[in-house]
Amino acid sequence: MSLPTEIGFYIVASVAVILVGLAKGGFAGLGATAMPLLALVMDPVAGAGMLLPILMVQDVVSVWAFRRSYDVATLWLTIPGAAVGIFLGWLLASAINADAVRGFVGVIALAFGVYRLLPLFSLQMKMSGPAPKWVGAVMGVLSGFTSQIAHAGGPPFQIWALSRNFPHLVFVGTSSIFFAIINWMKVPAYAALGQFNTQNMTLTALFLPLAILSTVAGVKLVKRVSPQRFNIIIQLLMVLVGAELIRQSIW
């Protein structure tokens, strides 16, 4: 077993883990940037495998913090579709090489980053009312797929959940439970891809304390600081990282 020795890897990976921790603590949207960042410095499938146990530990903190605020109907509607999406994501990752996966991660990052920047140009897509239930089912599939490929299932789920106009804590709590469940659902897929190996699990152990601390910090900060303050910088970063991953996958 040989761990990465480049200092740049540990800096980028630490930033990715902190972003996921803040997202799990209530700053929804920040976590989607983590996997694209990791894909810059390591094999994207290996990076996702290393990150998954960290996400699952962080889920314990976030679910406990928001356990009294969630919408049961949304979970019943979206989770079955997410299972289908996870299966499709596993099929794709098992059939293509690392560069192709990196390209997919880049496309997902670029698309979601641009989508979240649209309000700056008064181009935000708004629904006149709550989205139909079939939209929730479709978004569940997309969320499961993008979560399996890049741990970036947040945006599709949020499109549905935001249309329901939930109170902020209900939105955060429902998101926390949804992703805690689908992260467990992803375990067999990543095991089948051989990503729970000694090297990945050693890296997981190294970053786990930082993951827990950043999640606790997110839980405390989300009740005091508006997440909107971070969004523009994070989404610009996501667009740049996504474009770079696409470039790497092509050249």
C-alpha positions in Angstrom: 0.0 0.0 0.0 1.3 3.5 -0.9 -0.4 6.7 0.2 -0.2 9.9 -1.8 2.9 12.0 -0.9 2.1 15.3 -2.6 1.1 18.1 -0.2 -1.3 19.4 -2.9 -3.3 16.2 -2.6 -3.8 16.6 1.2 -4.7 20.3 0.8 -7.3 19.7 -1.9 -8.7 16.7 -0.1 -9.0 18.6 3.2 -10.9 21.4 1.5 -13.3 18.8 -0.1 -13.9 17.1 3.3 -14.6 20.5 5.0 -17.1 21.5 2.2 -18.9 18.2 2.7 -18.9 18.6 6.4 -20.4 22.1 6.1 -23.0 20.8 3.7 -23.9 18.0 6.1 -24.2 20.6 8.8 -26.8 22.5 6.9 -25.1 24.5 4.2 -26.9 22.7 1.4 -25.1 22.8 -2.0 -21.5 23.1 -0.8 -21.0 19.3 -0.8 -21.5 18.9 -4.5 -18.1 20.6 -5.0 -16.2 18.0 -3.0 -16.0 15.2 -5.5 -15.0 17.3 -8.5 -12.2 18.7 -6.3 -11.0 15.2 -5.4 -11.2 14.1 -9.0 -8.5 16.8 -9.7 -6.0 14.9 -7.6 -7.0 11.2 -7.6 -8.9 8.6 -9.6 -12.5 9.8 -9.4 -13.9 6.3 -8.5 -11.3 5.8 -5.8 -12.0 9.3 -4.5 -15.7 8.6 -4.3 -15.0 5.3 -2.5 -12.7 7.0 0.0 -15.3 9.8 0.6 -18.3 7.5 1.1 -17.5 6.3 4.6 -16.8 9.9 5.6 -20.2 10.9 4.3 -21.8 8.1 6.3 -20.2 9.2 9.5 -21.2 12.8 8.9 -24.7 11.6 8.2 -25.0 10.5 11.8 -24.3 14.0 13.1 -26.6 15.8 10.6 -29.5 13.4 11.0 -29.3 13.6 14.8 -29.1 17.4 14.6 -32.2 17.7 12.4 -34.1 14.5 13.4 -37.2 16.5 14.4 -37.5 18.4 11.2 -38.3 16.5 8.0 -41.0 15.6 5.5 -42.0 11.9 5.3 -43.9 12.2 2.0 -40.8 13.5 0.2 -38.7 10.6 1.4 -41.3 8.0 0.3 -41.5 9.7 -3.1 -37.8 10.1 -3.9 -36.0 7.2 -2.4 -37.3 4.4 -4.8 -36.1 6.5 -7.8 -32.8 7.1 -6.1 -32.3 3.3 -5.9 -32.8 3.1 -9.6 -30.4 6.0 -10.2 -27.7 4.4 -8.0 -27.9 1.1 -10.0 -27.6 3.0 -13.3 -24.6 4.9 -11.9 -22.9 1.7 -10.9 -23.5 0.2 -14.3 -21.9 3.3 -15.9 -18.9 3.4 -13.6 -18.2 -0.3 -14.1 -18.2 0.0 -17.9 -16.0 3.0 -18.5 -12.4 4.1 -17.6 -11.2 6.7 -15.1 -10.9 9.5 -17.7 -14.5 9.0 -18.8 -15.7 9.0 -15.2 -13.7 12.2 -14.7 -15.4 13.7 -17.7 -18.9 12.8 -16.3 -18.0 14.3 -12.9 -16.9 17.4 -14.8 -20.1 17.7 -16.8 -22.2 17.3 -13.6 -20.1 19.9 -11.8 -20.3 22.4 -14.7 -24.0 21.9 -15.2 -24.9 22.3 -11.6 -22.6 25.2 -11.1 -24.1 27.1 -14.0 -27.6 26.3 -12.9 -27.0 27.7 -9.5 -25.5 30.9 -10.9 -28.5 31.6 -13.1 -30.2 33.8 -10.5 -27.3 36.3 -10.8 -28.5 37.0 -14.4 -32.2 36.9 -13.5 -32.5 33.6 -15.4 -33.6 31.4 -12.5 -36.1 28.7 -13.4 -39.0 29.1 -11.1 -42.1 27.0 -10.7 -45.5 28.7 -10.2 -46.3 26.2 -7.5 -45.3 22.8 -6.0 -43.9 20.5 -8.6 -46.0 17.5 -9.6 -45.2 14.2 -7.9 -43.8 12.7 -11.0 -41.1 15.4 -11.0 -40.1 14.3 -7.5 -39.8 10.7 -8.7 -37.6 11.7 -11.7 -35.5 14.0 -9.5 -35.0 11.0 -7.2 -33.6 9.0 -10.1 -31.3 11.8 -11.1 -30.2 12.4 -7.5 -29.3 8.7 -7.1 -27.4 8.6 -10.4 -25.3 11.8 -9.8 -24.8 10.8 -6.1 -23.4 7.4 -7.2 -21.1 9.0 -9.9 -19.9 12.0 -8.0 -21.6 12.3 -4.6 -23.4 15.2 -6.2 -27.1 14.3 -5.7 -28.0 17.5 -4.0 -29.1 19.7 -6.9 -31.8 17.4 -8.4 -33.2 16.7 -4.9 -33.2 20.4 -4.1 -35.1 21.3 -7.3 -38.0 19.2 -6.0 -37.7 20.1 -2.3 -37.4 23.8 -2.9 -40.6 23.7 -5.0 -42.4 22.5 -1.8 -41.5 25.7 0.1 -40.5 23.9 3.2 -39.2 25.8 6.2 -35.4 25.9 6.2 -34.9 23.4 8.9 -37.4 21.0 7.4 -35.6 21.3 4.1 -32.2 20.6 5.7 -33.6 17.7 7.8 -35.3 16.0 4.9 -32.1 16.4 2.8 -30.0 14.9 5.6 -32.2 11.8 6.0 -32.5 11.3 2.3 -28.8 11.3 1.7 -28.1 9.2 4.8 -30.3 6.5 3.3 -29.0 6.6 -0.2 -25.4 6.6 1.1 -26.1 3.3 2.7 -27.7 2.1 -0.6 -24.4 3.0 -2.4 -22.3 0.7 -0.2 -22.9 -2.5 -2.3 -22.1 -0.6 -5.5 -18.8 0.7 -4.3 -17.9 -2.7 -2.8 -18.6 -4.3 -6.2 -16.2 -1.7 -7.7 -13.5 -2.7 -5.3 -13.2 0.7 -3.6 -13.2 -0.4 0.0 -9.5 -1.3 -0.2 -6.7 -0.7 2.3 -5.4 2.5 0.7 -8.9 4.2 0.5 -9.8 3.2 4.0 -6.6 4.5 5.4 -7.2 7.8 3.7 -10.8 7.7 5.1 -9.4 7.3 8.6 -7.0 10.2 8.2 -9.6 12.6 7.1 -12.4 11.4 9.4 -11.6 13.7 12.4 -11.7 16.7 10.1 -15.0 15.5 8.6 -16.7 15.3 12.0 -15.4 18.7 13.2 -16.5 20.4 10.0 -20.0 18.8 10.3 -20.4 20.0 13.9 -19.2 23.4 12.8 -21.8 23.5 10.0 -24.6 22.6 12.4 -23.7 25.5 14.6 -23.0 28.0 11.9 -26.1 27.3 9.8 -28.3 28.8 12.5 -26.2 32.0 12.6 -24.9 32.6 9.1 -26.8 32.8 5.9 -25.6 30.0 3.5 -26.2 32.4 0.6 -23.0 34.3 1.4 -20.9 31.3 0.3 -22.9 30.3 -2.8 -21.5 32.5 -5.5 -17.8 31.7 -4.7 -18.6 27.9 -4.4 -20.6 27.8 -7.6 -17.9 29.7 -9.5 -15.4 27.2 -8.2 -17.6 24.3 -9.3 -17.8 25.7 -12.8 -14.0 26.1 -13.0 -13.3 22.7 -11.6 -15.9 21.1 -13.9 -14.4 22.7 -16.9 -10.9 21.5 -15.9 -12.1 18.0 -15.4 -13.7 17.9 -18.8 -10.4 19.2 -20.3 -8.4 16.5 -18.5 -10.8 13.8 -19.7 -10.4 14.9 -23.3 -6.7 15.8 -23.4 
